[in-house]
């Protein structure tokens, strides 16, 4: 599969470029960065996505940009019938629902995931299973100081999955500090006991197996799939 990475010079985008480039069954054909910064030796960099699509004819676009950019990128890919893997967070629930409807109408496909770390997806699954047995629950998420959105997409997704299983108020607390990457804990309580489910991503390499899995699974999906759990499990 031929892959273009949108946001290729960013922290996540550059890690995706390295992972795709190192994979035996995927081919990195280009990266997009508005500043024109280079990514890897021998890989073309484009200043806009439209130019990259026309020049490289990829099979998929992987997007790690910003909430302001991702919607325009999705419109571009929809117009070119170009599948996407999207790790950019910040899209509202209403916007995601609208994209799911449009994708089915226009035969377009994408996988959108707030977190590509396998351990984080398991954390969400276990929290969803546990919430029915506890009176109260809270979520604390910790991220690096440069993260633009709060609460994180992972925290919002975790709360939504938990509330689908057992409707209750679940507060989210956001921490932004230097030295952090991406961390989350779900704390559930009953009189005399608590259960803490925690996941830590200590470097961005932790997200790459999930990103590569999503790229490879794109041909097997229909429409817009939200959450890597739908790729990993059959009971969510």
C-alpha positions in Angstrom: 0.0 0.0 0.0 1.2 3.5 -1.0 1.1 5.9 2.0 1.1 9.7 2.3 1.5 11.1 5.8 -0.2 14.5 6.4 1.5 16.4 9.2 4.7 14.4 8.4 7.1 16.8 10.2 5.2 16.8 13.4 6.0 14.7 16.5 3.5 11.9 15.6 3.8 12.3 11.9 7.5 11.9 11.8 7.2 8.7 13.9 4.5 7.4 11.4 6.9 8.1 8.5 9.6 6.1 10.1 7.3 3.2 10.9 5.8 3.0 7.4 9.2 3.4 5.8 10.5 0.5 7.9 7.6 -1.8 7.0 8.1 -4.4 4.4 4.5 -4.3 3.1 3.9 -0.5 3.1 5.5 2.1 0.9 5.9 5.7 2.1 5.5 7.8 -1.1 5.3 11.3 0.4 4.7 13.6 3.3 2.8 16.8 3.7 4.0 19.8 5.8 3.0 23.4 5.2 6.5 24.6 6.0 8.0 22.2 3.5 10.3 20.7 6.1 11.9 17.5 4.9 11.1 14.2 6.6 13.2 11.2 5.5 16.0 11.1 2.9 14.6 10.2 -0.5 11.0 10.9 0.5 9.2 13.8 -1.2 7.7 16.5 0.9 4.7 18.6 -0.3 3.3 21.8 1.2 -0.3 20.8 0.7 -2.3 17.6 0.5 -3.9 18.2 -2.9 -0.5 18.4 -4.5 0.7 15.2 -2.7 -2.3 13.2 -3.9 -1.8 14.3 -7.5 1.9 13.6 -7.5 2.1 10.3 -5.7 -1.3 8.5 -6.3 -1.3 6.9 -2.8 -3.7 4.2 -1.5 -4.2 5.9 1.9 -3.5 9.1 3.7 -2.5 9.0 7.4 -3.4 12.3 9.1 -1.8 13.6 12.3 -2.3 17.3 12.0 -4.5 19.7 14.1 -8.3 20.0 14.6 -8.3 23.1 12.4 -6.6 21.2 9.5 -8.1 17.7 9.7 -11.6 18.7 8.5 -10.2 20.3 5.3 -8.0 17.2 4.8 -11.0 15.0 5.1 -12.9 17.1 2.5 -9.9 16.8 0.1 -9.7 13.0 0.6 -13.4 12.6 0.2 -13.3 14.5 -3.1 -10.6 12.2 -4.3 -12.2 9.0 -2.8 -9.0 8.6 -0.9 -9.2 6.4 2.3 -7.7 7.8 5.5 -6.3 6.8 8.9 -6.8 9.7 11.3 -5.2 10.2 14.6 -5.9 13.9 14.9 -8.3 14.5 17.8 -10.6 17.5 18.5 -13.5 16.7 16.1 -16.9 17.0 17.9 -19.2 14.0 18.3 -21.7 15.7 16.0 -19.0 16.2 13.3 -17.9 12.6 13.6 -21.6 11.4 13.2 -22.0 13.6 10.1 -18.8 12.1 8.6 -20.1 8.6 9.2 -23.3 9.5 7.3 -21.5 11.2 4.4 -19.0 8.3 4.1 -21.8 5.8 3.6 -23.5 8.1 1.1 -20.4 8.7 -0.9 -18.7 5.3 -0.5 -15.7 6.7 1.3 -13.8 5.0 4.2 -11.7 6.1 7.1 -10.5 4.8 10.5 -10.5 7.5 13.1 -8.9 6.7 16.5 -8.2 8.9 19.5 -5.5 6.5 20.6 -3.6 3.9 18.6 -1.7 2.3 21.5 -3.0 -1.3 21.9 -2.7 -1.0 25.7 -4.8 2.2 25.7 -7.5 0.4 23.7 -7.5 -2.5 26.2 -7.7 0.1 29.1 -10.9 1.5 27.5 -12.3 -2.0 27.1 -11.7 -3.0 30.7 -13.1 0.2 32.0 -16.2 -0.3 30.0 -16.6 -3.8 31.5 -15.9 -2.7 35.0 -18.1 0.4 35.3 -21.3 -1.5 35.9 -20.0 -2.9 39.2 -18.9 0.4 40.8 -20.9 3.3 42.2 -18.6 6.1 40.9 -15.8 6.5 38.4 -13.5 9.3 37.4 -10.9 9.7 34.6 -7.6 11.5 34.9 -5.6 12.1 31.8 -2.0 13.4 31.6 -0.4 14.7 28.4 2.6 16.8 27.3 2.3 20.6 27.7 1.9 21.2 23.9 -1.2 19.1 23.5 -3.9 21.4 22.0 -7.1 19.7 23.2 -8.4 19.0 26.7 -10.0 16.7 27.7 -8.1 14.4 25.3 -9.8 12.3 22.7 -8.9 9.2 24.6 -10.6 10.4 27.7 -13.7 11.4 25.9 -13.8 8.1 24.1 -13.3 6.2 27.4 -16.1 8.1 29.0 -18.5 7.5 26.1 -17.8 3.8 26.1 -18.3 3.6 29.9 -21.5 5.5 29.7 -22.8 3.3 26.9 -22.4 0.3 29.3 -23.7 2.0 32.4 -25.1 5.6 32.3 -23.5 7.7 35.1 -21.7 11.0 35.5 -18.0 10.4 35.0 -15.8 13.5 35.5 -12.6 14.0 33.5 -9.5 15.8 34.9 -6.8 17.0 32.5 -3.2 17.5 33.4 -0.7 19.2 31.0 2.9 19.2 32.0 6.4 19.0 30.4 7.9 15.5 30.7 4.7 13.7 30.0 3.7 11.9 26.7 0.3 10.3 27.0 -1.1 8.7 30.2 -4.6 7.9 31.5 -6.1 6.3 34.6 -9.7 5.3 35.2 -10.5 5.1 38.9 -13.6 3.3 40.0 -14.9 3.3 43.6 -17.1 1.4 46.1 -17.1 1.7 49.9 -13.8 0.3 51.1 -12.2 -0.3 47.8 -11.1 1.2 44.5 -10.0 -0.2 41.1 -7.5 1.8 39.0 -7.0 0.9 35.4 -4.0 2.8 34.0 -2.1 3.0 30.7 1.2 4.9 30.0 2.7 5.7 26.6 6.2 6.7 27.5 7.2 7.4 23.8 5.4 7.8 20.5 6.7 4.5 19.3 3.9 2.9 21.4 1.3 4.1 18.9 2.9 2.7 15.8 1.6 -0.9 15.9 -1.9 0.4 16.0 -1.4 2.9 13.2 0.1 0.2 10.9 -2.7 -2.2 11.8 -5.3 0.5 10.9 -3.6 1.1 7.5 -3.6 -2.7 6.7 -7.2 -3.1 7.8 -8.6 -0.2 5.7 -9.5 -2.4 2.7 -11.7 -4.5 5.0 -13.9 -1.8 6.5 -16.9 0.2 5.2 -17.6 3.8 5.9 -16.0 5.6 8.9 -15.0 3.5 11.8 -14.4 5.4 15.0 -12.1 3.7 17.5 -9.4 1.0 17.1 -11.4 -1.3 19.3 -13.7 -2.0 16.4 -10.6 -3.4 14.6 -9.3 -5.4 17.5 -12.5 -6.8 19.1 -15.9 -8.0 17.9 -17.9 -7.2 21.1 -17.7 -3.4 21.0 
